[in-house]
Amino acid sequence: MTNKRLVLTTTESMIQARRIADALIEHKLAAGVNIVPHVQSIYRWKGKAEEAEEWLLWIKTTSEAFERVRDLIRELHSYELPECLCLTVEDGSPDYLRWIEDSVE
């Protein structure tokens, strides 16, 4: 297991996705962020089935930076309850993992 993490969040627009991604990179909280457009989300919210088109962010970071990533997402997000899931990276290319480590403060 590594100290690298993949954090997932969704946004309501590309503008919001870019704002969050840019802030994470600017604050050196993420090595990189992939934005996947036009994700079709189906979910339960306040007792009702809902549907939305969203933008999915894949955020590459470290376990040490995760709390600050989570806090920045919460601060910049428009949703009442923004998605913020942190997945453990078990292994990966040594050079890629080193790039993440070198890019995140």
C-alpha positions as CSV (number, residue, x, y, z in Angstrom):
1,M,0.0,0.0,0.0
2,T,1.1,3.6,-0.7
3,N,0.3,7.0,0.8
4,K,-1.2,8.0,-2.6
5,R,-4.9,8.6,-2.8
6,L,-7.5,9.1,-5.6
7,V,-10.3,11.4,-4.6
8,L,-13.6,11.5,-6.5
9,T,-16.1,14.4,-6.6
10,T,-18.7,15.5,-9.1
11,T,-19.9,19.0,-10.0
12,E,-22.8,20.5,-11.8
13,S,-20.8,22.2,-14.5
14,M,-17.5,22.3,-16.3
15,I,-16.9,25.8,-14.9
16,Q,-17.2,24.5,-11.3
17,A,-15.0,21.5,-12.1
18,R,-12.3,23.8,-13.5
19,R,-12.5,26.1,-10.5
20,I,-12.0,23.2,-8.1
21,A,-9.3,21.6,-10.2
22,D,-7.4,24.8,-10.7
23,A,-7.5,25.6,-7.0
24,L,-6.2,22.1,-6.1
25,I,-3.3,22.5,-8.5
26,E,-2.6,26.1,-7.5
27,H,-2.5,25.1,-3.7
28,K,-0.3,22.1,-4.5
29,L,-2.9,19.7,-3.0
30,A,-3.1,17.6,-6.1
31,A,-0.6,16.4,-8.7
32,G,-3.3,16.2,-11.3
33,V,-7.0,16.3,-11.8
34,N,-8.9,14.5,-14.6
35,I,-12.3,16.0,-15.5
36,V,-14.6,13.5,-17.1
37,P,-17.5,15.4,-18.8
38,H,-21.2,14.5,-19.1
39,V,-21.4,11.8,-16.5
40,Q,-25.0,10.6,-16.1
41,S,-25.7,10.3,-12.4
42,I,-28.8,8.6,-10.9
43,Y,-29.1,8.9,-7.1
44,R,-31.4,9.1,-4.2
45,W,-31.6,12.6,-2.6
46,K,-34.0,13.5,0.3
47,G,-36.1,10.4,-0.3
48,K,-36.5,10.9,-4.1
49,A,-34.8,9.4,-7.1
50,E,-32.9,12.1,-9.0
51,E,-31.0,12.3,-12.2
52,A,-28.3,14.8,-13.3
53,E,-25.6,15.4,-15.8
54,E,-22.4,16.0,-13.9
55,W,-18.6,16.3,-14.4
56,L,-16.5,13.8,-12.5
57,L,-13.1,14.8,-11.1
58,W,-10.4,12.2,-10.4
59,I,-7.9,13.9,-8.1
60,K,-4.4,12.5,-7.5
61,T,-3.1,13.4,-4.1
62,T,-1.6,11.9,-0.9
63,S,-3.1,10.8,2.4
64,E,-1.4,13.7,4.1
65,A,-3.1,16.2,1.9
66,F,-6.6,14.6,1.8
67,E,-8.2,16.6,4.6
68,R,-7.2,19.9,2.9
69,V,-8.5,18.5,-0.4
70,R,-11.8,17.6,1.2
71,D,-12.0,21.1,2.9
72,L,-11.3,22.9,-0.4
73,I,-13.9,20.9,-2.3
74,R,-16.5,21.7,0.4
75,E,-15.5,25.4,0.3
76,L,-15.7,25.8,-3.5
77,H,-18.6,23.4,-4.2
78,S,-22.2,24.5,-4.9
79,Y,-23.8,21.3,-3.7
80,E,-25.4,21.0,-0.2
81,L,-23.6,17.7,0.2
82,P,-20.7,17.4,-2.3
83,E,-19.3,13.9,-3.1
84,C,-15.9,13.4,-1.7
85,L,-14.6,9.8,-1.7
86,C,-11.0,8.9,-1.0
87,L,-9.7,5.7,-2.5
88,T,-6.4,4.1,-1.4
89,V,-3.9,3.5,-4.2
90,E,-2.4,0.0,-3.4
91,D,0.4,0.2,-6.0
92,G,1.4,1.8,-9.3
93,S,4.3,2.8,-11.5
94,P,7.1,3.9,-9.3
95,D,7.8,6.9,-11.5
96,Y,4.2,8.0,-11.5
97,L,3.8,7.6,-7.7
98,R,7.0,9.6,-7.3
99,W,5.5,12.4,-9.5
100,I,2.5,12.6,-7.3
101,E,4.7,12.7,-4.2
102,D,6.9,15.5,-5.7
103,S,3.9,17.5,-6.8
104,V,1.9,17.6,-3.6
105,E,2.9,19.6,-0.5
